[in-house]
Amino acid sequence: MTEVDPKLLEILVCPLTKVPLRYDKAAQELISDQAGLAYPVRDGIPIMLVDEAREIKDSEKKKKA
């Protein structure tokens, strides 16, 4: 698995909602809880295209405290 640059993760936002993303290292995805989408990370490169994202289930969404 290739790591995503932490500085890059700080500035990336969901292209649909413009909210910050959370990184799921195990799944190699950037998650937009608000949009309900998971953007894939391939070879350490985030694929920030809505067409490439998968819909996430409610059970996968992280609840905000």
VENZI-V918100 format. One record per pair of residues at least 24 apart in sequence whose ideal C-beta (glycine too) atoms are under 10 Angstrom apart, sorted by the first residue. I is the first residue (numbers start at 0). GAP is how many residues later the second one is. D is the distance in whole Angstrom. If there is no record, write none. Layout:
I_GAP_D + I_GAP_D
This chain:
0_24_8 + 0_25_9 + 0_27_6 + 0_40_9 + 0_42_10 + 0_43_9 + 1_26_8 + 1_39_8 + 1_40_9 + 1_41_5 + 1_42_4 + 1_43_8 + 2_25_10 + 2_38_9 + 2_41_6 + 3_24_9 + 3_26_8 + 3_37_6 + 3_40_6 + 3_41_8 + 3_42_6 + 4_39_8 + 4_40_10 + 4_41_10 + 7_36_9 + 7_37_9 + 7_38_7 + 8_32_10 + 8_37_8 + 11_27_9 + 11_34_6 + 11_36_7 + 12_35_9 + 13_25_8 + 13_34_8 + 13_36_9 + 13_39_9 + 14_24_8 + 14_33_5 + 14_34_7 + 14_35_6 + 14_38_9 + 15_32_10 + 15_34_6 + 15_37_8 + 20_25_8 + 20_27_9 + 21_40_7 + 23_32_10 + 23_36_9 + 23_38_9 + 26_27_10 + 26_29_10 + 26_33_9 + 28_24_9 + 28_25_8 + 28_27_9 + 28_31_10 + 30_25_7 + 30_29_8 + 30_30_8 + 30_31_7 + 31_24_8 + 31_29_10 + 32_27_9 + 32_28_5 + 32_29_6 + 32_30_9 + 32_31_8 + 33_27_9 + 33_30_10 + 35_24_9 + 35_25_7
